[in-house]
Structure formats: structure tokens, C-alpha cells
Amino acid sequence: MIQQIYNMNLGTNFEHTIAAIYSTQRANIVMNREITPNIEIGKGVRQGCPLSPLLFILSLEILHRRMRLGPEYLRDRLLTHTSQRPVRSHRLGLLCVPSAKQCR
């Protein structure tokens, strides 16, 4: 996610701020009234962070730009599947039939 933000050239202040917030994420779990040691979080955004919706939209913008390159790009790069059954992305509601000319 941080690399995508750098690639979008949104400005160094914004890029460095997001990198500072999300580069060293750690969490603890409270179990039986005891706190576990720090656990490194490698992916995702922080729950309740006011920037989370914006970062999600920026991530979708990358997908949108790739989708505009055409169905061939999607079929070859994003939705590659070996069977002839339709492939459905449950997260984005995309349907792609590998033998079809277009994805919808």
C-alpha cells in the first residue's frame, strides 16, 4: 500500500506521513488478564483510523486504472484462472469468463 502511494506521486509530505503511521504497526492481545508481547502487523490499515477510507479508495484507484487498460489486461494479469469456469471476485463483485472477450 505504501509503495502504491509513492507511485501515485501524491506529495512527499503525504507519502512520508502515511509511511510513518503504517510502517511499524504492532499489536498486543490481552488474554487471561495478561498482555502478549508485540505482534508485527504486515498488511492492512488500522481499525478506526480516519484515514482508512481514503487509503481504501486510493487502493481501488490502482485497480480502476488497470481495469481501464482493457479486459485483456484483466484476463492476463489480475484474473488468471486455469479452468473454463467463470471466476468471481467476492470482494469487488467482478465476473470474468476466461474465454470471453470482456469482463463485467
N, CA, C and O atoms as a printed pandas DataFrame, in Angstrom:
     atom_number atom_name residue_name chain_id  residue_number  x_coord  y_coord  z_coord
0              1         N          MET        A               1    0.822   -1.186    0.000
1              2        CA          MET        A               1    0.000    0.000    0.000
2              3         C          MET        A               1    0.872    1.259    0.000
3              4         O          MET        A               1    0.589    2.218   -0.718
4              5         N          ILE        A               2    1.908    1.247    0.791
5              6        CA          ILE        A               2    2.778    2.425    0.853
6              7         C          ILE        A               2    3.472    2.640   -0.484
7              8         O          ILE        A               2    3.618    3.776   -0.937
8              9         N          GLN        A               3    3.901    1.550   -1.117
9             10        CA          GLN        A               3    4.550    1.671   -2.423
10            11         C          GLN        A               3    3.579    2.227   -3.462
11            12         O          GLN        A               3    3.982    3.015   -4.318
12            13         N          GLN        A               4    2.312    1.834   -3.402
13            14        CA          GLN        A               4    1.308    2.373   -4.324
14            15         C          GLN        A               4    1.154    3.873   -4.142
15            16         O          GLN        A               4    1.015    4.607   -5.121
16            17         N          ILE        A               5    1.178    4.330   -2.912
17            18        CA          ILE        A               5    1.046    5.764   -2.642
18            19         C          ILE        A               5    2.249    6.517   -3.206
19            20         O          ILE        A               5    2.094    7.597   -3.776
20            21         N          TYR        A               6    3.441    5.954   -3.051
21            22        CA          TYR        A               6    4.625    6.590   -3.646
22            23         C          TYR        A               6    4.505    6.643   -5.164
23            24         O          TYR        A               6    4.875    7.643   -5.781
24            25         N          ASN        A               7    3.991    5.576   -5.771
25            26        CA          ASN        A               7    3.858    5.533   -7.231
26            27         C          ASN        A               7    2.832    6.534   -7.763
27            28         O          ASN        A               7    2.909    6.932   -8.926
28            29         N          MET        A               8    1.873    6.945   -6.931
29            30        CA          MET        A               8    0.840    7.884   -7.373
30            31         C          MET        A               8    1.308    9.333   -7.305
31            32         O          MET        A               8    0.596   10.225   -7.768
32            33         N          ASN        A               9    2.482    9.590   -6.743
33            34        CA          ASN        A               9    3.035   10.949   -6.641
34            35         C          ASN        A               9    2.060   11.926   -5.981
35            36         O          ASN        A               9    1.691   12.943   -6.568
36            37         N          LEU        A              10    1.654   11.606   -4.770
37            38        CA          LEU        A              10    0.697   12.441   -4.041
38            39         C          LEU        A              10    1.371   13.533   -3.221
39            40         O          LEU        A              10    0.693   14.304   -2.542
40            41         N          GLY        A              11    2.659   13.606   -3.274
41            42        CA          GLY        A              11    3.384   14.618   -2.500
42            43         C          GLY        A              11    4.168   13.972   -1.383
43            44         O          GLY        A              11    3.710   13.020   -0.751
44            45         N          THR        A              12    5.350   14.497   -1.149
45            46        CA          THR        A              12    6.230   13.861   -0.171
46            47         C          THR        A              12    5.706   13.959    1.257
47            48         O          THR        A              12    5.894   13.027    2.039
48            49         N          ASN        A              13    5.055   15.059    1.617
49            50        CA          ASN        A              13    4.521   15.173    2.982
50            51         C          ASN        A              13    3.488   14.089    3.253
51            52         O          ASN        A              13    3.541   13.420    4.285
52            53         N          PHE        A              14    2.543   13.915    2.323
53            54        CA          PHE        A              14    1.508   12.889    2.489
54            55         C          PHE        A              14    2.140   11.501    2.508
55            56         O          PHE        A              14    1.799   10.668    3.348
56            57         N          GLU        A              15    3.057   11.258    1.583
57            58        CA          GLU        A              15    3.696    9.942    1.489
58            59         C          GLU        A              15    4.455    9.600    2.766
59            60         O          GLU        A              15    4.342    8.487    3.281
60            61         N          HIS        A              16    5.228   10.557    3.276
61            62        CA          HIS        A              16    6.007   10.302    4.490
62            63         C          HIS        A              16    5.107   10.150    5.722
63            64         O          HIS        A              16    5.413    9.366    6.621
64            65         N          THR        A              17    4.012   10.890    5.764
65            66        CA          THR        A              17    3.084   10.768    6.892
66            67         C          THR        A              17    2.462    9.383    6.932
67            68         O          THR        A              17    2.430    8.744    7.983
68            69         N          ILE        A              18    1.965    8.914    5.786
69            70        CA          ILE        A              18    1.357    7.580    5.732
70            71         C          ILE        A              18    2.402    6.513    6.049
71            72         O          ILE        A              18    2.118    5.561    6.777
72            73         N          ALA        A              19    3.601    6.668    5.509
73            74        CA          ALA        A              19    4.666    5.696    5.784
74            75         C          ALA        A              19    4.995    5.659    7.275
75            76         O          ALA        A              19    5.224    4.584    7.829
76            77         N          ALA        A              20    5.022    6.815    7.925
77            78        CA          ALA        A              20    5.325    6.860    9.358
78            79         C          ALA        A              20    4.232    6.194   10.186
79            80         O          ALA        A              20    4.515    5.527   11.182
80            81         N          ILE        A              21    2.980    6.379    9.768
81            82        CA          ILE        A              21    1.866    5.796   10.521
82            83         C          ILE        A              21    1.812    4.284   10.349
83            84         O          ILE        A              21    1.588    3.554   11.315
84            85         N          TYR        A              22    2.018    3.810    9.115
85            86        CA          TYR        A              22    1.759    2.410    8.809
86            87         C          TYR        A              22    2.995    1.533    8.673
87            88         O          TYR        A              22    2.850    0.327    8.471
88            89         N          SER        A              23    4.190    2.072    8.772
89            90        CA          SER        A              23    5.375    1.234    8.554
90            91         C          SER        A              23    5.698    0.337    9.745
91            92         O          SER        A              23    6.205   -0.769    9.559
92            93         N          THR        A              24    5.420    0.783   10.933
93            94        CA          THR        A              24    5.730   -0.020   12.123
94            95         C          THR        A              24    4.468   -0.286   12.923
95            96         O          THR        A              24    4.287    0.265   14.008
96            97         N          GLN        A              25    3.602   -1.122   12.392
97            98        CA          GLN        A              25    2.374   -1.461   13.103
98            99         C          GLN        A              25    2.627   -2.649   14.024
99           100         O          GLN        A              25    3.214   -3.655   13.627
100          101         N          ARG        A              26    2.171   -2.504   15.251
101          102        CA          ARG        A              26    2.285   -3.577   16.232
102          103         C          ARG        A              26    0.979   -3.666   17.000
103          104         O          ARG        A              26    0.228   -2.696   17.111
104          105         N          ALA        A              27    0.733   -4.843   17.521
105          106        CA          ALA        A              27   -0.474   -5.043   18.317
106          107         C          ALA        A              27   -0.147   -5.964   19.486
107          108         O          ALA        A              27    0.834   -6.708   19.458
108          109         N          ASN        A              28   -0.978   -5.899   20.497
109          110        CA          ASN        A              28   -0.891   -6.791   21.644
110          111         C          ASN        A              28   -2.258   -7.421   21.843
111          112         O          ASN        A              28   -3.284   -6.848   21.477
112          113         N          ILE        A              29   -2.253   -8.599   22.422
113          114        CA          ILE        A              29   -3.504   -9.285   22.733
114          115         C          ILE        A              29   -3.571   -9.459   24.241
115          116         O          ILE        A              29   -2.596   -9.861   24.875
116          117         N          VAL        A              30   -4.731   -9.153   24.807
117          118        CA          VAL        A              30   -4.950   -9.365   26.235
118          119         C          VAL        A              30   -5.653  -10.709   26.391
119          120         O          VAL        A              30   -6.763  -10.909   25.899
120          121         N          MET        A              31   -4.979  -11.626   27.091
121          122        CA          MET        A              31   -5.541  -12.945   27.306
122          123         C          MET        A              31   -5.347  -13.328   28.767
123          124         O          MET        A              31   -4.233  -13.289   29.290
124          125         N          ASN        A              32   -6.433  -13.693   29.407
125          126        CA          ASN        A              32   -6.389  -14.041   30.829
126          127         C          ASN        A              32   -5.737  -12.937   31.653
127          128         O          ASN        A              32   -4.931  -13.194   32.548
128          129         N          ARG        A              33   -6.105  -11.714   31.329
129          130        CA          ARG        A              33   -5.623  -10.509   32.015
130          131         C          ARG        A              33   -4.115  -10.284   31.876
131          132         O          ARG        A              33   -3.523   -9.531   32.648
132          133         N          GLU        A              34   -3.507  -10.932   30.903
133          134        CA          GLU        A              34   -2.088  -10.722   30.635
134          135         C          GLU        A              34   -1.928  -10.244   29.199
135          136         O          GLU        A              34   -2.682  -10.644   28.312
136          137         N          ILE        A              35   -0.942   -9.387   28.983
137          138        CA          ILE        A              35   -0.698   -8.820   27.660
138          139         C          ILE        A              35    0.427   -9.601   26.992
139          140         O          ILE        A              35    1.486   -9.827   27.578
140          141         N          THR        A              36    0.171  -10.005   25.759
141          142        CA          THR        A              36    1.190  -10.735   25.000
142          143         C          THR        A              36    2.283   -9.774   24.536
143          144         O          THR        A              36    2.085   -8.559   24.551
144          145         N          PRO        A              37    3.427  -10.304   24.126
145          146        CA          PRO        A              37    4.449   -9.437   23.513
146          147         C          PRO        A              37    3.925   -8.835   22.209
147          148         O          PRO        A              37    2.913   -9.282   21.670
148          149         N          ASN        A              38    4.621   -7.826   21.715
149          150        CA          ASN        A              38    4.210   -7.167   20.473
150          151         C          ASN        A              38    4.147   -8.157   19.316
151          152         O          ASN        A              38    4.992   -9.043   19.188
152          153         N          ILE        A              39    3.134   -7.989   18.483
153          154        CA          ILE        A              39    2.967   -8.769   17.261
154          155         C          ILE        A              39    3.054   -7.791   16.104
155          156         O          ILE        A              39    2.337   -6.791   16.079
156          157         N          GLU        A              40    3.930   -8.072   15.143
157          158        CA          GLU        A              40    4.071   -7.211   13.968
158          159         C          GLU        A              40    2.878   -7.424   13.037
159          160         O          GLU        A              40    2.485   -8.561   12.775
160          161         N          ILE        A              41    2.308   -6.334   12.542
161          162        CA          ILE        A              41    1.215   -6.387   11.580
162          163         C          ILE        A              41    1.791   -5.972   10.234
163          164         O          ILE        A              41    2.286   -4.855   10.081
164          165         N          GLY        A              42    1.725   -6.871    9.265
165          166        CA          GLY        A              42    2.364   -6.615    7.982
166          167         C          GLY        A              42    1.476   -5.989    6.930
167          168         O          GLY        A              42    1.975   -5.315    6.029
168          169         N          LYS        A              43    0.173   -6.192    7.020
169          170        CA          LYS        A              43   -0.724   -5.685    5.982
170          171         C          LYS        A              43   -1.965   -5.086    6.621
171          172         O          LYS        A              43   -2.295   -5.373    7.772
172          173         N          GLY        A              44   -2.647   -4.243    5.847
173          174        CA          GLY        A              44   -3.915   -3.698    6.295
174          175         C          GLY        A              44   -3.794   -2.310    6.878
175          176         O          GLY        A              44   -2.705   -1.749    7.000
176          177         N          VAL        A              45   -4.940   -1.777    7.231
177          178        CA          VAL        A              45   -4.996   -0.453    7.833
178          179         C          VAL        A              45   -5.452   -0.602    9.278
179          180         O          VAL        A              45   -5.949   -1.652    9.687
180          181         N          ARG        A              46   -5.276    0.444   10.021
181          182        CA          ARG        A              46   -5.641    0.395   11.438
182          183         C          ARG        A              46   -7.144    0.567   11.614
183          184         O          ARG        A              46   -7.760    1.444   11.008
184          185         N          GLN        A              47   -7.714   -0.275   12.443
185          186        CA          GLN        A              47   -9.141   -0.196   12.705
186          187         C          GLN        A              47   -9.456    1.115   13.410
187          188         O          GLN        A              47   -8.818    1.467   14.402
188          189         N          GLY        A              48  -10.440    1.831   12.891
189          190        CA          GLY        A              48  -10.837    3.098   13.474
190          191         C          GLY        A              48  -10.021    4.285   13.014
191          192         O          GLY        A              48  -10.292    5.414   13.425
192          193         N          CYS        A              49   -9.031    4.060   12.176
193          194        CA          CYS        A              49   -8.208    5.165   11.673
194          195         C          CYS        A              49   -9.033    6.001   10.695
195          196         O          CYS        A              49   -9.619    5.445    9.766
196          197         N          PRO        A              50   -9.093    7.319   10.881
197          198        CA          PRO        A              50   -9.879    8.153    9.972
198          199         C          PRO        A              50   -9.333    8.156    8.541
199          200         O          PRO        A              50  -10.049    8.535    7.614
200          201         N          LEU        A              51   -8.097    7.746    8.349
201          202        CA          LEU        A              51   -7.525    7.681    7.003
202          203         C          LEU        A              51   -7.875    6.386    6.270
203          204         O          LEU        A              51   -7.663    6.292    5.062
204          205         N          SER        A              52   -8.406    5.390    6.975
205          206        CA          SER        A              52   -8.684    4.096    6.354
206          207         C          SER        A              52   -9.561    4.190    5.110
207          208         O          SER        A              52   -9.222    3.572    4.101
208          209         N          PRO        A              53  -10.677    4.933    5.127
209          210        CA          PRO        A              53  -11.485    5.027    3.901
210          211         C          PRO        A              53  -10.720    5.648    2.734
211          212         O          PRO        A              53  -10.854    5.196    1.597
212          213         N          LEU        A              54   -9.925    6.672    3.004
213          214        CA          LEU        A              54   -9.136    7.300    1.944
214          215         C          LEU        A              54   -8.112    6.323    1.373
215          216         O          LEU        A              54   -7.939    6.249    0.156
216          217         N          LEU        A              55   -7.441    5.582    2.229
217          218        CA          LEU        A              55   -6.440    4.625    1.764
218          219         C          LEU        A              55   -7.087    3.492    0.974
219          220         O          LEU        A              55   -6.503    2.989    0.014
220          221         N          PHE        A              56   -8.284    3.093    1.376
221          222        CA          PHE        A              56   -9.015    2.072    0.621
222          223         C          PHE        A              56   -9.362    2.594   -0.769
223          224         O          PHE        A              56   -9.215    1.874   -1.757
224          225         N          ILE        A              57   -9.817    3.830   -0.849
225          226        CA          ILE        A              57  -10.160    4.431   -2.144
226          227         C          ILE        A              57   -8.921    4.545   -3.023
227          228         O          ILE        A              57   -8.992    4.287   -4.224
228          229         N          LEU        A              58   -7.798    4.924   -2.448
229          230        CA          LEU        A              58   -6.561    5.012   -3.230
230          231         C          LEU        A              58   -6.151    3.640   -3.767
231          232         O          LEU        A              58   -5.671    3.534   -4.896
232          233         N          SER        A              59   -6.339    2.597   -2.967
233          234        CA          SER        A              59   -6.027    1.248   -3.438
234          235         C          SER        A              59   -6.957    0.834   -4.566
235          236         O          SER        A              59   -6.528    0.187   -5.521
236          237         N          LEU        A              60   -8.232    1.206   -4.462
237          238        CA          LEU        A              60   -9.173    0.903   -5.544
238          239         C          LEU        A              60   -8.850    1.695   -6.802
239          240         O          LEU        A              60   -9.114    1.228   -7.910
240          241         N          GLU        A              61   -8.289    2.874   -6.649
241          242        CA          GLU        A              61   -7.913    3.679   -7.815
242          243         C          GLU        A              61   -6.866    2.958   -8.656
243          244         O          GLU        A              61   -6.903    3.021   -9.884
244          245         N          ILE        A              62   -5.940    2.280   -8.002
245          246        CA          ILE        A              62   -4.936    1.498   -8.734
246          247         C          ILE        A              62   -5.627    0.419   -9.558
247          248         O          ILE        A              62   -5.313    0.239  -10.735
248          249         N          LEU        A              63   -6.568   -0.300   -8.946
249          250        CA          LEU        A              63   -7.308   -1.333   -9.677
250          251         C          LEU        A              63   -8.104   -0.717  -10.818
251          252         O          LEU        A              63   -8.151   -1.275  -11.914
252          253         N          HIS        A              64   -8.728    0.424  -10.571
253          254        CA          HIS        A              64   -9.517    1.098  -11.607
254          255         C          HIS        A              64   -8.648    1.477  -12.800
255          256         O          HIS        A              64   -9.058    1.296  -13.946
256          257         N          ARG        A              65   -7.466    1.993  -12.544
257          258        CA          ARG        A              65   -6.555    2.351  -13.643
258          259         C          ARG        A              65   -6.175    1.126  -14.462
259          260         O          ARG        A              65   -6.067    1.196  -15.686
260          261         N          ARG        A              66   -5.976    0.011  -13.783
261          262        CA          ARG        A              66   -5.630   -1.218  -14.505
262          263         C          ARG        A              66   -6.821   -1.748  -15.293
263          264         O          ARG        A              66   -6.654   -2.280  -16.391
264          265         N          MET        A              67   -8.010   -1.606  -14.743
265          266        CA          MET        A              67   -9.206   -2.066  -15.453
266          267         C          MET        A              67   -9.420   -1.266  -16.730
267          268         O          MET        A              67   -9.904   -1.804  -17.726
268          269         N          ARG        A              68   -9.066    0.004  -16.707
269          270        CA          ARG        A              68   -9.245    0.840  -17.890
270          271         C          ARG        A              68   -8.298    0.456  -19.014
271          272         O          ARG        A              68   -8.501    0.869  -20.156
272          273         N          LEU        A              69   -7.274   -0.321  -18.718
273          274        CA          LEU        A              69   -6.368   -0.785  -19.763
274          275         C          LEU        A              69   -7.038   -1.808  -20.676
275          276         O          LEU        A              69   -6.531   -2.091  -21.762
276          277         N          GLY        A              70   -8.159   -2.358  -20.252
277          278        CA          GLY        A              70   -8.912   -3.266  -21.099
278          279         C          GLY        A              70   -9.062   -4.648  -20.495
279          280         O          GLY        A              70   -8.321   -5.035  -19.590
280          281         N          PRO        A              71  -10.034   -5.386  -21.013
281          282        CA          PRO        A              71  -10.296   -6.730  -20.489
282          283         C          PRO        A              71   -9.124   -7.689  -20.689
283          284         O          PRO        A              71   -8.940   -8.611  -19.894
284          285         N          GLU        A              72   -8.338   -7.486  -21.733
285          286        CA          GLU        A              72   -7.190   -8.359  -21.954
286          287         C          GLU        A              72   -6.199   -8.241  -20.801
287          288         O          GLU        A              72   -5.623   -9.236  -20.361
288          289         N          TYR        A              73   -6.009   -7.021  -20.322
289          290        CA          TYR        A              73   -5.100   -6.821  -19.191
290          291         C          TYR        A              73   -5.619   -7.559  -17.964
291          292         O          TYR        A              73   -4.858   -8.230  -17.267
292          293         N          LEU        A              74   -6.920   -7.431  -17.703
293          294        CA          LEU        A              74   -7.505   -8.108  -16.548
294          295         C          LEU        A              74   -7.369   -9.612  -16.676
295          296         O          LEU        A              74   -6.983  -10.294  -15.726
296          297         N          ARG        A              75   -7.683  -10.119  -17.840
297          298        CA          ARG        A              75   -7.645  -11.565  -18.023
298          299         C          ARG        A              75   -6.212  -12.085  -17.883
299          300         O          ARG        A              75   -5.987  -13.133  -17.278
300          301         N          ASP        A              76   -5.253  -11.360  -18.438
301          302        CA          ASP        A              76   -3.870  -11.826  -18.420
302          303         C          ASP        A              76   -3.180  -11.626  -17.079
303          304         O          ASP        A              76   -2.319  -12.425  -16.710
304          305         N          ARG        A              77   -3.533  -10.590  -16.350
305          306        CA          ARG        A              77   -2.768  -10.247  -15.150
306          307         C          ARG        A              77   -3.526  -10.425  -13.844
307          308         O          ARG        A              77   -2.981  -10.976  -12.887
308          309         N          LEU        A              78   -4.772   -9.968  -13.785
309          310        CA          LEU        A              78   -5.466   -9.941  -12.499
310          311         C          LEU        A              78   -6.331  -11.161  -12.243
311          312         O          LEU        A              78   -6.373  -11.664  -11.120
312          313         N          LEU        A              79   -7.018  -11.641  -13.260
313          314        CA          LEU        A              79   -7.998  -12.697  -13.046
314          315         C          LEU        A              79   -7.614  -13.973  -13.787
315          316         O          LEU        A              79   -8.473  -14.626  -14.379
316          317         N          THR        A              80   -6.361  -14.327  -13.762
317          318        CA          THR        A              80   -5.915  -15.537  -14.439
318          319         C          THR        A              80   -6.467  -16.755  -13.708
319          320         O          THR        A              80   -6.385  -16.863  -12.485
320          321         N          HIS        A              81   -7.023  -17.652  -14.484
321          322        CA          HIS        A              81   -7.626  -18.846  -13.916
322          323         C          HIS        A              81   -7.463  -19.966  -14.920
323          324         O          HIS        A              81   -7.593  -19.731  -16.122
324          325         N          THR        A              82   -7.184  -21.174  -14.469
325          326        CA          THR        A              82   -6.886  -22.261  -15.393
326          327         C          THR        A              82   -8.121  -22.972  -15.916
327          328         O          THR        A              82   -8.076  -23.521  -17.016
328          329         N          SER        A              83   -9.198  -22.986  -15.191
329          330        CA          SER        A              83  -10.389  -23.700  -15.656
330          331         C          SER        A              83  -11.222  -22.805  -16.560
331          332         O          SER        A              83  -10.941  -21.614  -16.698
332          333         N          GLN        A              84  -12.235  -23.376  -17.167
333          334        CA          GLN        A              84  -13.118  -22.611  -18.035
334          335         C          GLN        A              84  -14.343  -22.101  -17.282
335          336         O          GLN        A              84  -15.237  -21.499  -17.877
336          337         N          ARG        A              85  -14.381  -22.341  -15.983
337          338        CA          ARG        A              85  -15.491  -21.814  -15.194
338          339         C          ARG        A              85  -15.320  -20.321  -14.992
339          340         O          ARG        A              85  -14.193  -19.828  -14.950
340          341         N          PRO        A              86  -16.426  -19.589  -14.865
341          342        CA          PRO        A              86  -16.304  -18.152  -14.569
342          343         C          PRO        A              86  -15.604  -17.936  -13.229
343          344         O          PRO        A              86  -15.758  -18.725  -12.297
344          345         N          VAL        A              87  -14.850  -16.878  -13.154
345          346        CA          VAL        A              87  -14.138  -16.518  -11.930
346          347         C          VAL        A              87  -14.840  -15.321  -11.320
347          348         O          VAL        A              87  -15.042  -14.313  -11.997
348          349         N          ARG        A              88  -15.213  -15.412  -10.059
349          350        CA          ARG        A              88  -15.889  -14.294   -9.412
350          351         C          ARG        A              88  -15.039  -13.813   -8.252
351          352         O          ARG        A              88  -14.593  -14.594   -7.411
352          353         N          SER        A              89  -14.830  -12.512   -8.233
353          354        CA          SER        A              89  -14.157  -11.907   -7.100
354          355         C          SER        A              89  -15.232  -11.483   -6.107
355          356         O          SER        A              89  -16.001  -10.561   -6.381
356          357         N          HIS        A              90  -15.292  -12.141   -4.966
357          358        CA          HIS        A              90  -16.320  -11.822   -3.982
358          359         C          HIS        A              90  -16.111  -10.442   -3.371
359          360         O          HIS        A              90  -17.058   -9.854   -2.849
360          361         N          ARG        A              91  -14.905   -9.920   -3.426
361          362        CA          ARG        A              91  -14.644   -8.625   -2.802
362          363         C          ARG        A              91  -15.091   -7.458   -3.663
363          364         O          ARG        A              91  -15.547   -6.440   -3.141
364          365         N          LEU        A              92  -14.965   -7.594   -4.974
365          366        CA          LEU        A              92  -15.262   -6.464   -5.844
366          367         C          LEU        A              92  -16.480   -6.694   -6.721
367          368         O          LEU        A              92  -16.897   -5.785   -7.439
368          369         N          GLY        A              93  -17.062   -7.886   -6.680
369          370        CA          GLY        A              93  -18.227   -8.158   -7.498
370          371         C          GLY        A              93  -17.902   -8.249   -8.974
371          372         O          GLY        A              93  -18.774   -8.000   -9.806
372          373         N          LEU        A              94  -16.677   -8.597   -9.324
373          374        CA          LEU        A              94  -16.295   -8.723  -10.731
374          375         C          LEU        A              94  -16.570  -10.141  -11.204
375          376         O          LEU        A              94  -16.388  -11.106  -10.461
376          377         N          LEU        A              95  -17.007  -10.250  -12.438
377          378        CA          LEU        A              95  -17.217  -11.552  -13.042
378          379         C          LEU        A              95  -16.402  -11.600  -14.315
379          380         O          LEU        A              95  -16.532  -10.722  -15.169
380          381         N          CYS        A              96  -15.571  -12.604  -14.456
381          382        CA          CYS        A              96  -14.736  -12.730  -15.646
382          383         C          CYS        A              96  -14.805  -14.159  -16.137
383          384         O          CYS        A              96  -14.505  -15.093  -15.393
384          385         N          VAL        A              97  -15.196  -14.331  -17.380
385          386        CA          VAL        A              97  -15.185  -15.639  -18.013
386          387         C          VAL        A              97  -13.907  -15.698  -18.845
387          388         O          VAL        A              97  -13.739  -14.882  -19.752
388          389         N          PRO        A              98  -12.999  -16.640  -18.564
389          390        CA          PRO        A              98  -11.699  -16.641  -19.226
390          391         C          PRO        A              98  -11.752  -16.662  -20.745
391          392         O          PRO        A              98  -10.861  -16.113  -21.393
392          393         N          SER        A              99  -12.779  -17.283  -21.334
393          394        CA          SER        A              99  -12.824  -17.351  -22.789
394          395         C          SER        A              99  -13.569  -16.172  -23.405
395          396         O          SER        A              99  -13.571  -16.024  -24.627
396          397         N          ALA        A             100  -14.194  -15.343  -22.599
397          398        CA          ALA        A             100  -14.969  -14.213  -23.119
398          399         C          ALA        A             100  -14.054  -13.064  -23.511
399          400         O          ALA        A             100  -12.907  -12.985  -23.073
400          401         N          LYS        A             101  -14.580  -12.176  -24.343
401          402        CA          LYS        A             101  -13.803  -11.021  -24.798
402          403         C          LYS        A             101  -13.805   -9.895  -23.773
403          404         O          LYS        A             101  -12.962   -9.001  -23.846
404          405         N          GLN        A             102  -14.721   -9.918  -22.832
405          406        CA          GLN        A             102  -14.783   -8.801  -21.885
406          407         C          GLN        A             102  -15.134   -9.289  -20.492
407          408         O          GLN        A             102  -15.700  -10.367  -20.314
408          409         N          CYS        A             103  -14.791   -8.486  -19.528
409          410        CA          CYS        A             103  -15.145   -8.733  -18.131
410          411         C          CYS        A             103  -16.180   -7.702  -17.746
411          412         O          CYS        A             103  -16.138   -6.562  -18.208
412          413         N          ARG        A             104  -17.102   -8.101  -16.905
413          414        CA          ARG        A             104  -18.095   -7.122  -16.478
414          415         C          ARG        A             104  -18.236   -7.147  -14.990
415          416         O          ARG        A             104  -19.030   -6.390  -14.432
